[in-house]
Amino acid sequence: MQEKIALQSIHTLTTEEMIQIDQWLSILNKTFEDLEFPPLYRVFQATTYFNDELQIWYETTKHEINNDWSSFCDRLKQY
């Protein structure tokens, strides 16, 4: 139950909020660490907070990210 509440507290990332991407990723990372969220599922879980435009971005770059959390964070910051 605590996990569900923590994950629901993360807000949707919109294109306008990309200026604060470091802060958003920091909150997400801290939440994942606190919940001991398996690294394998972090990228998928993070994309559930994306708007449509960011979902399209992810679909076009996911083969390069290869479900790697660090790679995902780096690529998202470059977007």
RAVEN-V280264 format. One record per backbone hydrogen bond with DSSP energy under -1.0 kcal/mol. NH is the residue of the N-H (numbers start at 1). CO is the residue of the C=O. E is the energy in kcal/mol with one decimal. If there is no record, write none. Layout:
BEGIN
[[NH/CO/E] [NH/CO/E]]
END
This chain:
BEGIN
[[5/1/-2.2] [6/2/-2.5] [7/3/-2.6] [8/4/-2.2] [9/5/-1.1] [13/49/-3.5] [18/15/-1.3] [20/17/-2.1] [21/18/-1.5] [24/20/-2.3] [25/21/-2.8] [26/22/-2.0] [27/23/-2.3] [28/24/-2.4] [29/25/-3.0] [30/26/-2.5] [31/27/-2.4] [32/28/-2.6] [33/29/-2.6] [34/30/-3.0] [35/31/-2.1] [36/33/-1.2] [37/32/-3.1] [41/38/-1.9] [45/41/-2.5] [46/42/-2.7] [47/43/-2.1] [49/46/-1.8] [50/47/-1.5] [51/13/-1.2] [55/51/-2.1] [56/52/-2.1] [57/53/-2.0] [58/54/-2.6] [59/55/-2.4] [60/56/-1.7] [61/57/-1.0] [62/58/-2.0] [64/61/-1.1] [65/61/-2.0] [66/62/-2.5] [68/65/-1.7] [72/68/-2.7] [73/69/-2.5] [74/70/-2.5] [75/71/-2.7] [76/72/-2.5] [77/73/-2.1] [78/74/-1.3] [79/75/-1.0]]
END
